[in-house]
Amino acid sequence: MAVQDARGNDVDLSIYKGKVLLIVNVASQCGLTNSNYTELSKLYEQYKDQGFEILAFPCNQFGGQEPGNNEQILEFACTRFKAEYPIFDKVDVNGEKAAPIYKFLKSSKGGLFGDSIKWNFSKFLVDKEGHVVDRYAPTTSPLSIEVSPVNFMYFATDITECLNILGYITSNGCYFYLQKDIKKLLA
């Protein structure tokens, strides 16, 4: 699947294979803008070197809260919030003209209103294999997403790394876990 970035360059999303993605529809004039952009930048800074990317898709479908052109959107996000993650071309996320990526995301993980995106800053977590593993409401703090140890597993490349992340490996490398815990982990 290909998309355009905010500078008009074609981007094949396959370049993100092997990375954990948080895909977000953003807007510059929403009541959720300051908290979300601030926390997205913090989250990205914390995990960008661990195979994590945030893909931001500006959208003007909710109350006309992203009226700017791509240049203005980039200026706003990069200057005011120090956004270093990719920002893409403005898209529709609902309706007949919804971007293919949003059709895929919504069909993979329906929300409270089924296939509809509720508002600005709806978030989708995608694992290293491209599977949509979770969907978050616009009011969900980006930093709360990273707090869950289960989400850290999406960064892991094998079972040993998963166990280490969850605290099941001692400093000398010995496993210590209960059989029921490992069954839950692998479920």
Secondary structure by P-SEA (a helix, b strand, c coil): ccccccccccccccccccbbbbcccccccccccaaaaaaaaaaaaaccccbbbbbbbbbccccccccccaaaaaaaaaaccccccccccccccccccccaaaaaaaaacccccccccccccbbbbbccccccccccccccccccccccccccccccccaaaaaaaaccccccccccccaaaaaaaac
